[in-house]
């Protein structure tokens, strides 16, 4: 497997273009199953997860075209892709494909809505907790679907005439379940009200895409979504929003190493909580026309306590990166993880740098140190992987991050973006 080698100690200075959001691109790609007309997505990131979902959609009969670079277009611009599900030839999403990526389970909503049946393997993905699909199945049952579990597959069937609108109250917030039920409800008969819906910007991106395709959705961006089902959706052209997790990651890398970096294309409104926390650590956050500028010039990193929460709270997907930052703070900080029960696997690897971290249940206590030392470390999941890169950027000496296929799932051109800002970082082929 490939590895990443870093030599720490360099400040980051320059400009980093922010890629399209993985967590928006994947459900937008899945939304193509809802129509027999072309769905064109712009600013799609070049990621392993995107390639994996392409394979899954192609298995259902979706034709996928990747368009070439346009005249005057920068090389940092995401892909322009067309998805055409003119004829869905297979409503089964097999284990060997779905087991590699959890978000692929979301195809169950569009398949059930459009074809009235779906057979989808129970999902895989990062080992950061159980992340059950019970809320997905709860919502689909409310829409009238029958659900059976057969040999590791969810077998779902719509009632005669298709799914029916319903009043659905999620007992807890779930991004995946909100995506799935929202997509399914667009072709259901009657009105669906989804209460306690997720409010993440990626949900808004998908909801606005569905509206562009002809869906009738109100309450976008709130906890209550109302969907009036339509008979048919049509094609559309939609932009994938900038990746707020990538934005936060590079912001924390800049705070960790010091320096001055413009995160080009980043949207502050998608990351207010994290930016506010970062400001408390002593970094300067400046909103500019082109994006967000992050500066830290010599001042110490102040300890700050954080609790992860659904949007608009502090994102769980930035918890590992923030923990890396706190390992070099001037005091003691605490992080409470409220979303996933097993998302501290990076703690043992950060300790290899010399970090002082104690975990008690869902609370991690970090006692900052003035210096970390480079080490051989192992990536355990997508976000934990990049927390090790952040630590390595600031550590004294050489760091080698092993098993980096996790990074390729969620970060586009990571080494290139960092090296252009002064980091000593390279990929070593396996």
C-alpha positions in Angstrom: 0.0 0.0 0.0 1.1 3.6 -0.6 2.4 5.6 2.3 2.9 9.3 3.0 6.2 10.6 4.3 6.4 14.0 6.0 9.2 16.1 7.6 7.6 18.5 10.1 8.4 22.0 11.1 7.5 24.1 8.1 4.8 26.9 8.3 2.1 26.7 5.7 1.8 29.7 3.4 -0.1 30.2 0.2 -3.4 29.2 -1.2 -5.3 25.9 -1.2 -8.3 25.4 -3.5 -11.1 23.6 -1.7 -12.5 20.6 -3.6 -16.2 19.6 -4.0 -17.7 18.0 -1.0 -17.5 14.2 -0.9 -20.5 14.1 1.4 -22.6 16.0 -1.1 -21.3 14.4 -4.3 -22.2 10.9 -3.3 -25.9 11.5 -2.6 -26.1 13.8 -5.6 -24.8 10.9 -7.7 -27.4 8.6 -6.2 -30.2 11.0 -7.0 -29.5 10.3 -10.7 -31.5 7.0 -10.1 -34.7 9.0 -9.7 -34.9 10.1 -13.3 -34.5 8.7 -16.8 -33.0 12.0 -18.0 -29.4 13.2 -17.6 -28.2 14.7 -14.3 -25.1 16.8 -14.8 -22.9 17.4 -11.7 -20.2 20.0 -11.6 -17.2 20.2 -9.2 -17.2 16.5 -8.4 -14.1 15.6 -6.5 -11.6 12.9 -7.8 -11.8 10.5 -4.9 -11.8 6.7 -4.4 -15.3 6.8 -2.9 -16.6 8.6 -6.0 -15.0 5.9 -8.2 -16.6 3.2 -6.0 -20.0 4.7 -6.3 -19.6 4.9 -10.1 -19.2 1.1 -10.1 -22.3 0.7 -8.0 -24.4 2.9 -10.2 -23.1 1.3 -13.4 -24.2 -2.0 -12.0 -27.8 -0.6 -11.9 -27.5 0.5 -15.5 -26.4 4.1 -15.1 -24.4 5.5 -18.0 -21.6 7.8 -16.7 -19.6 10.3 -18.6 -16.7 12.4 -17.4 -16.2 15.6 -19.3 -12.9 17.0 -20.2 -11.3 20.2 -19.0 -12.7 23.4 -20.5 -10.6 26.2 -22.0 -9.3 28.6 -19.3 -10.3 26.2 -16.5 -7.8 25.6 -13.7 -6.5 22.1 -13.0 -7.9 22.3 -9.5 -11.5 22.5 -10.7 -13.5 19.3 -9.9 -14.9 17.0 -12.6 -18.0 17.6 -14.7 -19.9 14.4 -14.9 -23.2 13.3 -16.5 -25.3 10.4 -15.0 -28.0 8.9 -17.2 -30.3 6.2 -15.6 -32.5 5.8 -18.6 -33.1 2.1 -17.8 -32.4 0.6 -14.4 -31.5 -2.9 -15.3 -30.9 -4.3 -11.8 -32.4 -3.3 -8.4 -29.8 -5.3 -6.4 -26.8 -3.6 -4.9 -24.5 -6.5 -4.1 -22.3 -7.1 -1.1 -19.0 -6.9 -2.8 -19.7 -3.3 -3.9 -21.8 -2.0 -1.0 -19.5 -3.4 1.7 -16.7 -1.1 0.7 -18.6 2.2 1.3 -21.5 2.9 3.6 -23.1 5.7 1.6 -23.8 3.3 -1.2 -26.7 1.8 0.9 -28.6 5.1 0.2 -29.5 3.7 -3.3 -32.3 1.9 -1.6 -34.4 5.1 -1.5 -34.4 6.0 -5.2 -34.6 2.4 -6.3 -37.6 1.8 -4.2 -39.3 5.0 -5.3 -38.7 4.5 -9.0 -38.7 0.7 -9.4 -40.9 -0.1 -6.4 -38.3 -2.7 -5.2 -34.7 -2.9 -4.0 -32.4 -5.5 -2.7 -29.4 -3.8 -1.0 -26.6 -5.4 1.0 -26.1 -4.1 4.5 -23.4 -1.5 4.4 -19.7 -1.3 5.2 -17.3 1.7 5.4 -15.1 3.1 8.2 -15.1 1.1 11.4 -16.0 4.1 13.6 -19.1 2.7 15.2 -22.2 0.6 14.5 -24.0 3.3 12.6 -27.1 1.1 12.1 -29.6 1.5 9.2 -32.6 1.2 11.5 -33.6 4.9 10.9 -33.5 4.3 7.1 -35.8 1.3 7.4 -38.0 3.1 9.9 -38.6 5.9 7.4 -39.1 3.6 4.4 -41.7 1.6 6.4 -43.5 4.8 7.2 -43.7 5.4 3.4 -45.5 2.0 3.1 -42.6 -0.2 2.2 -42.3 -3.8 3.4 -38.8 -4.7 4.7 -37.2 -8.1 5.1 -33.7 -9.1 5.9 -32.5 -12.0 3.8 -28.9 -13.4 4.0 -27.3 -10.0 4.8 -29.5 -8.1 2.3 -32.3 -5.6 3.0 -35.2 -6.6 0.7 -37.7 -3.7 0.3 -40.9 -3.6 -1.7 -43.3 -0.6 -2.2 -47.0 -1.2 -1.9 -49.1 -1.4 -5.0 -49.1 1.9 -6.8 -45.8 3.0 -5.2 -44.6 4.6 -2.0 -47.1 6.8 0.0 -46.5 10.1 1.7 -46.3 10.0 5.5 -45.5 12.1 8.6 -42.1 10.8 9.7 -40.5 11.9 13.0 -36.9 10.7 13.3 -36.1 9.8 16.9 -32.6 11.2 16.4 -30.9 13.2 13.6 -29.4 11.1 10.8 -27.8 12.6 7.7 -28.0 9.3 5.8 -31.6 8.6 6.7 -32.6 12.2 5.8 -31.0 11.8 2.4 -32.6 8.5 1.7 -36.1 9.4 2.8 -36.0 12.8 1.1 -35.1 11.2 -2.2 -37.7 8.4 -1.8 -40.4 10.9 -0.9 -40.0 12.9 -4.1 -41.8 10.2 -6.1 -44.2 9.0 -3.4 -48.0 9.6 -3.7 -49.1 12.5 -1.5 -47.3 14.6 1.0 -44.4 13.6 3.2 -43.3 15.6 6.3 -39.9 14.8 7.7 -39.4 16.1 11.2 -36.0 16.2 13.1 -34.3 16.1 9.7 -30.6 16.7 9.4 -29.7 20.3 8.5 -26.2 19.8 7.1 -25.2 21.9 4.0 -24.9 18.6 2.1 -28.6 17.9 2.7 -29.4 21.4 1.4 -27.3 20.8 -1.7 -29.2 17.5 -2.4 -32.6 19.1 -1.7 -31.9 22.0 -4.1 -30.8 19.5 -6.7 -34.0 17.6 -6.3 -36.0 20.8 -6.7 -34.0 21.6 -9.9 -35.1 18.1 -11.1 -38.8 19.0 -10.5 -39.3 17.9 -6.9 -41.7 19.9 -4.6 -39.8 20.5 -1.4 -40.2 23.2 1.2 -38.4 23.8 4.5 -35.0 23.3 3.0 -32.3 24.1 5.6 -34.6 23.5 8.6 -35.4 20.6 10.8 -38.8 20.0 9.0 -38.9 19.1 5.3 -42.1 18.9 3.5 -42.2 16.9 0.2 -45.2 16.8 -2.2 -44.6 13.8 -4.4 -44.6 14.2 -8.2 -45.1 11.6 -10.9 -41.7 12.1 -12.6 -38.4 14.0 -12.2 -36.4 15.4 -15.0 -32.7 16.1 -15.6 -30.8 19.1 -14.2 -27.3 20.7 -13.9 -26.1 21.1 -10.3 -22.9 22.3 -8.6 -21.4 20.2 -5.8 -20.8 22.6 -2.8 -17.2 23.1 -1.5 -16.1 20.6 1.1 -16.5 22.0 4.6 -14.6 19.1 6.2 -11.6 19.7 3.8 -11.9 23.4 4.7 -11.7 22.7 8.4 -8.9 20.2 8.0 -6.6 22.6 6.2 -7.6 25.4 8.6 -6.5 23.3 11.5 -3.3 22.3 9.7 -2.5 26.0 9.3 -3.3 26.6 12.9 -1.1 23.6 13.9 2.0 24.7 11.9 1.6 28.4 11.9 1.6 30.5 8.7 -1.0 32.1 6.5 -3.2 30.2 4.0 -6.2 31.3 1.9 -8.7 28.4 1.6 -10.0 29.4 -1.8 -13.7 28.7 -2.5 -14.5 27.8 1.1 -17.8 29.0 2.5 -17.8 30.3 6.1 -21.5 29.8 6.6 -21.0 26.0 6.3 -18.5 26.0 9.1 -19.4 28.7 11.6 -19.0 26.5 14.7 -15.6 25.1 13.8 -14.3 28.5 12.7 -15.5 30.0 16.0 -13.7 27.3 18.0 -10.5 27.8 15.9 -10.6 31.5 16.6 -10.6 30.7 20.3 -7.4 28.7 19.9 -5.6 31.8 18.9 -5.8 31.7 15.1 -7.0 34.6 13.1 -9.9 33.8 10.8 -10.6 36.3 8.0 -13.5 36.0 5.6 -12.5 37.2 2.1 -14.2 37.4 -1.3 -12.2 34.4 -2.5 -12.6 32.2 0.6 -11.4 32.0 4.2 -7.9 33.0 5.3 -6.3 31.4 8.4 -3.3 32.9 10.2 -1.2 32.0 13.2 2.0 33.8 13.5 4.0 32.6 16.5 1.3 32.8 19.3 0.7 29.7 21.3 -2.3 27.4 20.6 -4.9 28.0 23.3 -6.7 24.9 24.8 -10.5 24.8 24.0 -13.1 22.3 25.0 -15.3 20.9 22.2 -18.4 18.7 21.9 -19.4 17.3 18.6 -23.0 17.8 17.5 -25.1 17.6 14.3 -25.0 20.8 12.1 -24.8 23.6 13.0 -22.7 22.2 15.8 -19.0 21.2 15.7 -18.7 18.4 13.1 -17.7 14.9 14.2 -15.8 14.7 11.0 -13.4 17.4 12.4 -13.0 15.8 15.8 -9.8 13.9 15.0 -8.2 16.9 13.3 -9.0 19.2 16.3 -7.6 16.6 18.7 -4.3 16.7 16.7 -4.3 20.5 17.1 -4.9 20.3 20.9 -1.9 18.0 21.4 0.3 21.1 21.1 -1.9 23.5 23.0 -0.6 25.4 26.0 -2.9 23.6 28.5 -5.6 21.0 29.0 -8.6 20.6 26.7 -11.5 18.1 26.5 -13.4 16.7 23.6 -16.7 14.9 24.0 -17.8 12.8 21.0 -21.6 12.5 20.9 -22.2 11.1 17.4 -20.2 7.9 17.1 -19.3 5.6 20.0 -16.0 4.3 18.5 -14.3 7.4 17.0 -11.2 7.6 19.1 -9.1 5.0 17.3 -6.7 7.8 16.3 -5.8 8.3 20.0 -3.3 5.4 20.1 -1.6 6.6 16.9 -1.4 10.3 18.1 0.3 8.9 21.2 3.1 7.6 19.0 4.0 11.3 18.4 4.3 11.7 22.1 0.8 13.2 22.6 -0.7 13.0 26.1 -4.4 11.9 25.6 -6.6 10.1 28.1 -10.0 8.7 27.1 -12.8 8.0 29.5 -15.9 6.8 27.7 -16.9 9.5 25.2 -14.6 12.2 26.7 -10.9 12.6 25.7 -8.7 14.8 27.8 -5.7 16.2 26.0 -2.7 17.8 27.8 -0.8 19.9 25.3 2.9 19.5 24.8 5.4 22.0 23.3 6.7 19.5 20.9 5.7 16.3 19.1 8.2 13.9 17.6 7.7 12.2 14.2 6.8 8.6 14.1 5.6 5.6 12.1 1.8 5.6 12.3 -1.1 3.7 10.9 -4.3 5.2 9.5 -7.5 3.7 10.9 -10.3 5.6 9.2 -10.8 8.5 6.8 -10.7 11.5 9.2 -8.3 9.9 11.6 -5.9 9.5 8.7 -5.6 13.2 8.1 -5.2 13.9 11.8 -2.0 12.0 11.7 -0.9 14.1 8.7 -1.7 17.3 10.6 0.4 16.0 13.6 3.2 15.1 11.3 3.3 18.5 9.7 4.1 20.0 13.1 6.2 17.2 14.6 10.0 17.3 14.8 11.6 14.9 12.4 10.2 12.4 10.0 6.7 10.9 10.0 5.4 8.0 7.8 1.7 7.5 7.6 0.9 3.9 6.5 -2.3 2.5 5.0 -3.4 5.8 3.4 -6.1 4.4 1.1 -8.5 5.9 3.7 -7.1 9.4 2.8 -7.7 8.8 -0.9 -11.4 8.1 -0.1 -12.0 11.6 1.1 -9.2 14.0 0.3 -8.3 15.1 -3.3 -4.6 15.8 -4.1 -3.7 16.2 -0.4 0.1 16.0 -0.8 0.0 18.4 -3.7 -2.1 21.0 -1.9 0.1 20.9 1.2 3.4 20.9 -0.6 2.4 23.9 -2.6 2.1 25.8 0.7 5.6 24.7 1.9 5.0 21.3 3.6 7.7 18.7 3.1 5.4 15.8 2.1 5.5 13.1 -0.5 3.6 9.9 -1.4 5.7 6.7 -1.4 4.3 4.1 -3.8 3.6 0.7 -2.3 
